[in-house]
Amino acid sequence: MDMYVNGEYKMVDLGYVKEIKETSVTLIVDTGEVEINVDPITKDAIETIYHADDEALIPLDVEKKVVILDGEPV
């Protein structure tokens, strides 16, 4: 998916939430699974999204292992 993140054009991956842990989230992406460490605010946001729709896609950067919740779709 293409997004603007911090004013920059960026290609991001999308993943389904598999598991939410104390300090990390495991997401299912096209290449398998990736576990990403998250801060409490990001964890709460992902939990809210997941509880609203358990099939929601979460944008992330797989290489940097970062969830991107503040981007805007192109």
C-alpha positions as CSV (number, residue, x, y, z in Angstrom):
1,M,0.0,0.0,0.0
2,D,1.2,3.5,-0.7
3,M,1.0,6.1,2.1
4,Y,2.4,9.5,3.1
5,V,4.2,9.0,6.4
6,N,5.7,12.1,8.0
7,G,5.3,14.0,4.7
8,E,7.2,11.3,2.7
9,Y,5.8,8.9,0.1
10,K,6.3,5.4,1.4
11,M,5.3,1.8,0.4
12,V,4.1,-0.1,3.5
13,D,3.1,-3.7,4.1
14,L,-0.3,-4.6,5.6
15,G,-0.8,-7.3,8.3
16,Y,-3.5,-9.0,10.3
17,V,-3.2,-9.1,14.1
18,K,-2.4,-12.6,15.2
19,E,-1.5,-11.9,18.9
20,I,-1.2,-8.9,21.2
21,K,1.3,-9.4,24.0
22,E,2.4,-7.2,26.9
23,T,5.0,-5.2,24.9
24,S,4.7,-6.6,21.3
25,V,2.2,-7.5,18.6
26,T,2.5,-10.4,16.2
27,L,1.2,-9.7,12.7
28,I,0.6,-12.0,9.8
29,V,2.0,-10.6,6.5
30,D,2.4,-12.0,3.1
31,T,5.8,-13.4,3.9
32,G,4.8,-15.0,7.2
33,E,4.7,-13.6,10.7
34,V,6.5,-10.6,12.2
35,E,6.7,-9.6,15.8
36,I,7.0,-5.9,16.5
37,N,7.8,-4.3,19.8
38,V,5.3,-1.5,20.6
39,D,4.8,1.2,23.2
40,P,1.7,1.2,25.4
41,I,-0.1,3.9,23.3
42,T,0.5,2.0,20.0
43,K,-0.6,-1.2,21.7
44,D,-3.8,0.4,22.9
45,A,-4.5,1.8,19.4
46,I,-4.0,-1.7,17.9
47,E,-6.2,-3.3,20.5
48,T,-9.0,-0.8,19.8
49,I,-8.7,-1.4,16.0
50,Y,-8.6,-5.2,16.5
51,H,-11.7,-5.2,18.8
52,A,-13.6,-3.1,16.3
53,D,-12.7,-5.4,13.4
54,D,-10.6,-8.5,14.0
55,E,-9.8,-8.7,10.2
56,A,-8.5,-5.1,10.0
57,L,-5.2,-4.6,8.2
58,I,-2.5,-2.8,10.1
59,P,0.1,-0.8,8.1
60,L,3.7,-1.5,9.0
61,D,7.3,-1.4,7.8
62,V,8.5,-5.0,7.9
63,E,12.2,-4.2,7.4
64,K,12.3,-1.7,10.3
65,K,9.7,-3.6,12.4
66,V,7.5,-0.5,13.0
67,V,3.7,-0.2,13.0
68,I,2.6,2.9,11.1
69,L,-0.7,4.4,12.5
70,D,-0.2,8.0,11.5
71,G,0.1,7.8,7.8
72,E,-2.4,9.0,5.1
73,P,-3.3,6.8,2.1
74,V,-2.1,8.1,-1.2
